[in-house]
């Protein structure tokens, strides 16, 4: 998976905080936490405020990371707001405007400078370019869900059609090893997001998905390899939790059967449960340890990104018990604050709020 998917940061005192707060959260109302609807509604207002005001200072201060963080923040923020609007028509007009604002923010050259620097062309405007540009899958997924929610918005409809057609053409032009996020960098999790986007847009990518499974899925665990060698198609990184949970979430949104298999593999090899909490390992027991921009902080083998993405994957799987346990942990780590009907997560900032909103608003049993 590319650096596109770095999730919200958290204090390294994760384990201590969890131990201290476990008695408190063990007694929370599981039905309220399990629904995810009230927290998502309050969080959507915070994300909408940021979108309408214009995002700034998103990212750690390094050019590629800043661009990736902005893309993730806008794409997942738009995805989450569109999902909330489907269930809350009273919020629809403001969320539509904020969703469009988020998606339009991705169209500026400044927002795409990180990808332009890598490819030498703007893959978001030069849609006829046949380079992989798999990073566009994040925008495409947000556009697909936004178009479903707001079919009467002409700007969203036009942009969705353009990006969808361009990505279908790129699928036709590439194999799973050559559909790259950046030149020389092939990430199956990014490809999974792209596949979910085009399937939601109405394209049948079943033949391409079959070839993707042959390269991307670890035959021993059923988990997703994090990275492939673009020349041979062989794995160049181990199967990991951050990439597998992200792919299970995205593919579940599109009701694709691969999501079921990935969630089963996550339960079998990566899920850790204790009392009323659950978390996801970054790698299976016995695999070499990993901690990088994809995984986020890893404490005692538990990955922050993997656990966060699993919130969305568990809802797409219809696994209410696992979602509730994972959600409790997200609240312990994220430090939620609420006022005036709005909620934010202090530890995660704008990117964390956007990712959690998209996860918490994922429809139950989407696949």
Secondary structure by P-SEA (a helix, b strand, c coil): cccccccbbbbcaaaaaaaaaccccccccaaaaaaaaaaaaaaaaaaaaaaaacccccccccaaaaaaaaaaaaaaaaaaaaaaaaacccccaaaaaaaaaaaaaaaccccaaaaaaacccccccccccccccccaaaaaaaaaaaaaaccccaaaaaaaaaaaaaaaaaaaaccccccccccccccaaaaaaaaaaaaaacccaaaaaaaaaaccccccccccccccccccccccccccaaaaaaaaaaaaaaccaaaaaaaaaaacccccccccbbbbbccccccccccccccccccccccaaaaaaaaaaaaaacaaaaaaaaaaaaaaaacccccccbbbbccccaaaaaaaaaaaacccccc
